[in-house]
């Protein structure tokens, strides 16, 4: 078999594979970003309902393993803690944050600044990775596909 024909087949194969990989990567990151967006919307809805009975106080981040644990003191000088299912390097141990707790149930608290910040970072990260790597893979896929077609046509000459 003609070596140019073999090269053409290889380039076309890898071009198509790279382009399809880019599509799968882009779609995967789109759905991941969409899921994060849905969670952000859910958290915003919970916050809307929660803030009617919320009291603001200062809290301190005491642990960032397995989420973020924050201790806060209520108006009655009772110490409570809340563990968020998110963590961010922007909020290290010892950092002070605003905690909103339910005046009827002080153990129920929210820290929207950490939740919103973390979800915003995740959303941008997933979108950026999908766009950058998907775009690069898609570009190289198209280049290899075109090169394979050109080499294939020249091998017929």
C-alpha positions in Angstrom: 0.0 0.0 0.0 1.2 3.5 -0.8 2.8 5.2 2.3 1.0 8.4 1.5 -2.3 6.6 1.5 -1.5 5.0 4.9 -0.6 8.5 6.3 -3.8 9.9 4.9 -5.9 7.2 6.6 -4.1 7.7 9.9 -4.5 11.5 9.8 -8.2 11.2 8.9 -8.7 8.7 11.7 -7.0 10.8 14.3 -8.6 13.9 13.0 -12.1 12.5 13.4 -11.2 10.9 16.8 -9.8 14.2 18.1 -12.8 16.2 16.8 -15.3 13.7 18.4 -13.2 13.8 21.6 -13.5 17.6 21.6 -17.3 17.3 21.2 -17.6 14.8 24.0 -15.3 16.9 26.2 -17.3 20.1 25.5 -20.7 18.4 26.1 -19.4 16.8 29.3 -18.2 20.1 30.7 -21.4 21.8 29.6 -23.5 19.4 31.6 -21.1 19.7 34.6 -21.4 23.5 34.4 -25.2 23.2 34.0 -25.4 21.0 37.1 -23.4 23.5 39.1 -25.7 26.3 37.8 -28.7 24.3 39.0 -27.2 23.9 42.4 -26.4 27.6 42.5 -30.0 28.4 41.6 -31.2 26.0 44.3 -28.9 27.6 46.9 -30.2 31.1 45.8 -33.8 29.9 46.3 -33.0 28.5 49.7 -31.3 31.8 50.6 -34.3 33.8 49.5 -36.6 31.7 51.8 -34.1 31.6 54.6 -33.2 35.3 54.9 -36.7 36.3 56.2 -35.9 34.7 59.6 -32.1 35.1 59.5 -29.9 37.0 61.9 -26.4 38.0 60.8 -23.4 37.4 63.0 -19.6 37.0 62.5 -18.2 33.5 62.4 -14.7 32.0 62.2 -13.7 29.1 59.9 -12.3 26.5 62.2 -11.8 23.5 59.8 -11.6 23.0 56.0 -11.3 19.2 55.8 -14.4 17.6 54.4 -16.1 20.9 53.7 -15.9 24.2 55.7 -16.8 24.2 59.4 -17.6 27.6 60.8 -18.2 28.5 64.5 -20.5 31.4 65.3 -22.0 33.0 68.4 -25.7 33.9 68.6 -27.3 36.9 70.2 -27.8 34.7 73.4 -24.0 34.1 73.5 -24.4 30.4 72.6 -21.7 28.9 70.3 -22.9 26.9 67.3 -21.2 25.5 64.3 -22.2 24.8 60.7 -20.5 22.6 58.2 -20.8 23.6 54.5 -20.4 21.0 51.8 -18.1 23.3 49.9 -14.5 24.6 50.5 -12.4 27.2 48.9 -8.8 28.3 49.2 -10.2 31.9 49.3 -11.6 31.0 52.8 -8.8 29.4 54.9 -9.0 28.4 58.5 -9.1 31.4 60.8 -10.9 33.6 58.2 -13.9 35.5 59.6 -17.1 35.4 57.5 -20.7 36.6 57.9 -23.0 33.8 59.1 -26.8 34.0 58.9 -28.6 31.8 61.4 -32.3 31.1 61.8 -33.6 33.1 64.8 -36.1 30.3 65.6 -33.5 27.5 65.2 -30.0 29.0 65.7 -28.3 25.7 64.7 -29.6 26.2 61.2 -27.2 28.6 59.4 -26.1 29.7 56.0 -23.0 31.4 54.7 -24.0 32.6 51.2 -20.7 34.3 50.4 -18.7 31.0 50.6 -21.4 29.1 48.7 -21.8 31.7 45.9 -18.0 32.2 45.6 -17.2 28.5 45.4 -20.0 27.8 42.8 -18.9 30.8 40.8 -15.3 29.5 40.7 -16.4 26.0 39.8 -18.7 27.2 37.0 -15.9 29.4 35.5 -13.4 26.6 35.8 -15.5 24.0 34.2 -16.5 26.3 31.4 -12.9 27.4 30.8 -11.6 23.9 30.7 -14.3 22.9 28.3 -13.8 25.8 26.0 -9.9 25.7 26.0 -9.4 22.0 25.7 -12.4 21.4 23.6 -11.3 24.2 21.2 -7.7 23.0 21.0 -8.7 19.3 20.4 -11.3 20.4 17.9 -8.8 22.6 16.1 -6.2 19.9 15.8 -8.9 17.4 14.8 -9.9 19.6 11.9 -6.2 20.3 10.9 -5.5 16.5 10.9 -8.6 15.8 8.9 -7.8 18.4 6.3 -4.2 17.2 6.2 -5.4 13.6 5.7 -7.7 14.6 2.9 -4.9 16.6 1.2 -2.3 13.8 1.5 -4.9 11.3 0.3 -5.6 13.4 -2.8 -1.9 13.8 -3.5 -1.3 10.1 -3.2 -3.7 9.5 -6.1 -1.6 11.7 -8.4 
